[in-house]
Amino acid sequence: MNIIVTGASRGIGYELVRKFASYPEHHVLAVSRNKENLLKLQDECRKTKPDSKVSILPFDLANNDLQKEFLPEMLRHFKQVDVLVNNAGLLIHKSIDSITPVDFDNLFNTNVKSAFFLVQHLLPYFSHYTHIVNISSMGGFQGSAKFPGLSLYSASKGAMAVLTECLAEELKDKKVKVNCLAIGAVQTEMLATAFPGYEAPLGSSEMAAFIYSFATTGHRYFNGKILPVALSTP
């Protein structure tokens, strides 16, 4: 399978690439702004599994040109996308009275707009069994616990959930499946920013193992679903 994982330079995305790379039948393209971490990830995968197929693409999804810069690089590696994991995300932890218009644009550009336009540009390269997995948060899951300082972040993740439902309908004729995982507390740098000192019940590698399984098989059972994946919130 040909897989694209965004937000691959740390946390769940990093571990998810490692999981895909452990199987020689997968070719994974790891995307992130952080070139140094991507090189480290690629090196780790090759040391663990010399026949792993991991390509890296340092790219800013929120600001760079998908048509002129992303697609030509992707097409150097493969011509069909079987799994897309929209994992790239930004968290800004501020009270509502201190959020700026720049914060708003940066957060929604990264968490929603970049995923939308990546899907749009990849449409010609999806197959009839492609699975798009959007990574959201329990903060964006309706009815879940909400926390001060995370209003804008949670709103952007809620937008990703609704976008998932809409994309599933729009892409139904192409037989492309789209689902969303609303992730609960996982021990990552992002969680530490939102909840300093909190110890999550799951680590990045454990959550990555679940997402790997869901990305490769979940489209057989679900489409257009927002699924909570949480032991705690937090």
C-alpha positions as CSV (number, residue, x, y, z in Angstrom):
1,M,0.0,0.0,0.0
2,N,1.0,3.6,-0.6
3,I,0.5,5.7,2.5
4,I,0.8,9.5,3.3
5,V,1.1,10.5,6.9
6,T,1.2,14.2,7.7
7,G,2.5,15.6,11.0
8,A,5.1,12.8,10.9
9,S,8.0,14.5,12.7
10,R,6.8,13.8,16.3
11,G,4.3,12.1,18.5
12,I,1.7,9.8,17.1
13,G,2.6,10.6,13.4
14,Y,6.2,9.7,14.0
15,E,5.3,6.3,15.6
16,L,2.6,5.7,12.9
17,V,5.2,6.0,10.1
18,R,7.5,3.5,12.0
19,K,4.5,1.1,12.3
20,F,3.8,1.3,8.5
21,A,7.5,1.0,7.8
22,S,7.8,-2.3,9.7
23,Y,5.9,-4.0,6.8
24,P,7.8,-4.2,3.5
25,E,4.6,-4.2,1.5
26,H,4.0,-0.6,2.5
27,H,5.6,2.5,1.0
28,V,5.0,5.5,3.3
29,L,5.6,9.2,2.6
30,A,6.2,11.1,5.8
31,V,5.3,14.8,5.6
32,S,6.2,17.5,8.1
33,R,7.8,20.9,8.3
34,N,10.6,19.6,10.4
35,K,13.2,18.1,8.0
36,E,15.7,17.2,10.8
37,N,13.1,15.0,12.6
38,L,12.0,13.4,9.3
39,L,15.6,12.4,8.5
40,K,15.9,11.0,12.0
41,L,12.7,9.0,11.5
42,Q,13.8,7.7,8.1
43,D,17.1,6.6,9.6
44,E,15.4,4.8,12.5
45,C,13.1,3.0,10.2
46,R,16.0,1.8,7.9
47,K,18.0,0.6,10.9
48,T,15.1,-1.3,12.3
49,K,14.0,-2.7,9.0
50,P,16.5,-2.3,6.2
51,D,14.0,-3.1,3.5
52,S,11.5,-0.5,4.8
53,K,10.2,2.0,2.2
54,V,10.1,5.4,3.9
55,S,10.3,8.6,1.9
56,I,10.3,12.0,3.5
57,L,8.9,15.3,2.3
58,P,9.7,18.4,4.3
59,F,6.7,20.6,3.5
60,D,4.5,23.2,5.2
61,L,0.9,22.2,4.3
62,A,-0.6,25.4,5.6
63,N,1.6,27.7,3.5
64,N,3.4,26.0,0.6
65,D,2.0,25.3,-2.9
66,L,0.5,21.8,-3.1
67,Q,0.1,21.8,-6.9
68,K,3.6,23.1,-7.7
69,E,5.6,21.7,-4.8
70,F,3.9,18.8,-3.1
71,L,2.5,16.8,-6.0
72,P,5.7,16.6,-8.1
73,E,7.6,15.3,-5.1
74,M,4.9,12.8,-4.2
75,L,4.7,11.5,-7.8
76,R,8.5,10.8,-7.6
77,H,7.6,8.0,-5.1
78,F,4.2,6.7,-6.1
79,K,1.2,7.5,-8.4
80,Q,-1.6,6.1,-6.3
81,V,-2.6,6.9,-2.7
82,D,-4.2,4.0,-0.8
83,V,-4.2,5.6,2.7
84,L,-4.0,9.2,3.7
85,V,-3.7,10.0,7.4
86,N,-4.4,13.7,8.1
87,N,-2.5,13.9,11.4
88,A,-0.8,17.4,11.1
89,G,-2.1,19.6,13.9
90,L,-1.4,22.8,15.8
91,L,-2.4,23.5,19.4
92,I,-2.5,27.1,20.7
93,H,-3.3,27.1,24.4
94,K,-4.7,30.6,25.2
95,S,-7.8,32.0,26.9
96,I,-10.4,33.4,24.7
97,D,-9.5,37.0,25.6
98,S,-5.9,36.6,24.4
99,I,-6.5,34.8,21.1
100,T,-5.5,37.0,18.1
101,P,-6.6,36.9,14.5
102,V,-3.2,35.5,13.6
103,D,-3.7,32.6,16.1
104,F,-7.1,31.9,14.6
105,D,-5.8,31.8,11.0
106,N,-2.8,29.7,11.9
107,L,-4.8,27.2,13.9
108,F,-7.6,26.7,11.3
109,N,-5.1,26.8,8.4
110,T,-3.1,23.9,9.9
111,N,-6.0,21.9,11.4
112,V,-8.7,22.2,8.8
113,K,-7.7,24.1,5.6
114,S,-4.5,22.2,4.9
115,A,-6.3,18.8,5.2
116,F,-9.2,19.9,2.9
117,F,-6.9,21.1,0.1
118,L,-4.6,18.1,0.4
119,V,-7.6,15.9,-0.2
120,Q,-8.7,18.1,-3.1
121,H,-5.3,17.9,-4.8
122,L,-5.0,14.1,-4.2
123,L,-8.4,13.3,-5.8
124,P,-6.9,12.1,-9.1
125,Y,-4.6,9.7,-7.2
126,F,-7.1,8.0,-5.0
127,S,-8.2,4.4,-5.8
128,H,-11.6,2.8,-5.3
129,Y,-10.4,1.4,-1.9
130,T,-8.6,4.5,-0.6
131,H,-9.1,5.2,3.1
132,I,-8.7,8.8,4.4
133,V,-8.3,8.9,8.2
134,N,-8.7,12.4,9.8
135,I,-7.1,12.7,13.2
136,S,-9.3,14.8,15.5
137,S,-9.5,15.2,19.2
138,M,-12.0,14.5,22.0
139,G,-12.0,18.2,22.4
140,G,-13.9,18.4,19.1
141,F,-16.3,15.6,19.9
142,Q,-19.8,16.8,20.6
143,G,-20.8,16.3,24.2
144,S,-17.3,15.6,25.5
145,A,-15.6,17.4,28.4
146,K,-14.2,20.9,27.4
147,F,-11.3,22.8,28.9
148,P,-10.4,26.5,29.3
149,G,-7.8,27.7,26.9
150,L,-8.6,25.1,24.2
151,S,-11.8,26.7,22.7
152,L,-10.3,27.5,19.4
153,Y,-8.3,24.2,19.1
154,S,-11.5,22.2,20.0
155,A,-13.5,24.2,17.4
156,S,-11.0,23.4,14.7
157,K,-11.1,19.7,15.6
158,G,-14.9,19.8,15.6
159,A,-14.7,21.3,12.1
160,M,-12.5,18.4,11.0
161,A,-15.2,16.0,12.3
162,V,-17.9,17.6,10.3
163,L,-15.6,17.8,7.2
164,T,-15.2,14.1,7.5
165,E,-18.9,13.5,7.2
166,C,-19.1,15.8,4.2
167,L,-16.1,14.3,2.4
168,A,-17.5,10.8,2.9
169,E,-20.7,11.9,1.0
170,E,-18.8,13.8,-1.7
171,L,-16.4,11.0,-2.4
172,K,-19.0,8.2,-2.2
173,D,-19.2,7.8,-6.0
174,K,-15.4,7.3,-6.1
175,K,-15.7,4.6,-3.5
176,V,-13.2,6.5,-1.3
177,K,-13.9,6.0,2.4
178,V,-13.4,8.8,4.9
179,N,-13.4,8.4,8.7
180,C,-12.3,10.5,11.7
181,L,-10.7,9.3,15.0
182,A,-11.3,11.6,17.9
183,I,-8.2,10.9,20.0
184,G,-8.3,11.2,23.8
185,A,-5.3,11.7,26.1
186,V,-2.0,10.3,24.7
187,Q,1.4,11.1,26.1
188,T,2.7,13.6,23.5
189,E,4.4,17.0,23.4
190,M,1.0,18.5,22.4
191,L,-0.7,17.0,25.5
192,A,2.1,18.4,27.7
193,T,1.4,21.8,26.3
194,A,-2.3,21.6,27.0
195,F,-2.1,19.8,30.4
196,P,1.3,20.3,32.0
197,G,2.2,17.6,34.4
198,Y,-0.7,15.3,33.3
199,E,0.3,11.7,32.7
200,A,-1.8,10.0,29.9
201,P,-2.8,6.3,30.1
202,L,-1.5,5.7,26.6
203,G,1.8,6.4,24.8
204,S,2.2,7.5,21.2
205,S,3.3,4.0,20.0
206,E,0.2,2.4,21.5
207,M,-2.1,4.8,19.8
208,A,-0.2,4.5,16.5
209,A,-0.7,0.8,16.6
210,F,-4.4,1.3,16.8
211,I,-4.5,3.9,14.0
212,Y,-2.4,1.6,11.8
213,S,-5.0,-1.2,12.2
214,F,-7.9,1.2,11.6
215,A,-6.3,2.8,8.6
216,T,-5.6,-0.5,6.9
217,T,-8.9,-2.2,7.8
218,G,-11.4,0.3,9.1
219,H,-12.8,1.3,5.7
220,R,-14.3,-2.2,5.4
221,Y,-16.7,-1.4,8.3
222,F,-17.0,2.4,8.5
223,N,-17.5,5.5,6.3
224,G,-18.2,9.0,7.4
225,K,-17.9,8.2,11.0
226,I,-16.4,10.1,13.9
227,L,-15.1,7.5,16.4
228,P,-13.9,8.4,19.9
229,V,-10.7,6.6,20.9
230,A,-10.1,7.6,24.5
231,L,-9.5,6.1,27.9
232,S,-9.5,9.6,29.4
233,T,-10.2,13.1,28.2
234,P,-7.8,13.7,30.0
